[in-house]
């Protein structure tokens, strides 16, 4: 017996089942090709690499965007599997030139989400750090209909995070989210 490169068993005339080998091999090449294609797709799913992206911290429509300042650190990583994107993003405000802007804050996403209508969708958690008070806050990241490729940051109390809530952002403060959403 022979096992081909895809793990499919092929019978030969010299096998004990010689009288049945032709019958047994009918369709095996097609099956072998199908098994090979399935194995290739599984391998691709298992080995998809994480990708980096640079998230932006922006304000609600019609507002003044925050200035993250000199030396700000903006980092994000994501992975896309089929129609689902998951990952995280973090923006740490720099050492000088920080301006809180106005309005509520959004963090950009690496891939635009699938359009939807209706209620907001929670896509993950959120964490923000007020360095001057050494205080941590938690919340959620969510999408609203029409938000394009950005996630709104909501505090655990249900208020939108922004230029004045739950604290006035300053040097060294940080905003981070994790996410999982449909594209």
Secondary structure, DSSP 8 states (H G I E B T S, - for coil): -EE-TTS-EE--TTSTTGGGHHHHHTTHHHHHHHHHHHHHHHHHHHH---EEE---EEESTTS---B--BT-EEEEEEEEETTEEEEEEEEE--SB--B--SSBEEEE-SS------SS-EEEEEEEEEETTTTEEEEEEEEE-TT--SEEEEEETTS-B-BSSSSS---TT-EEEEEEEEE-
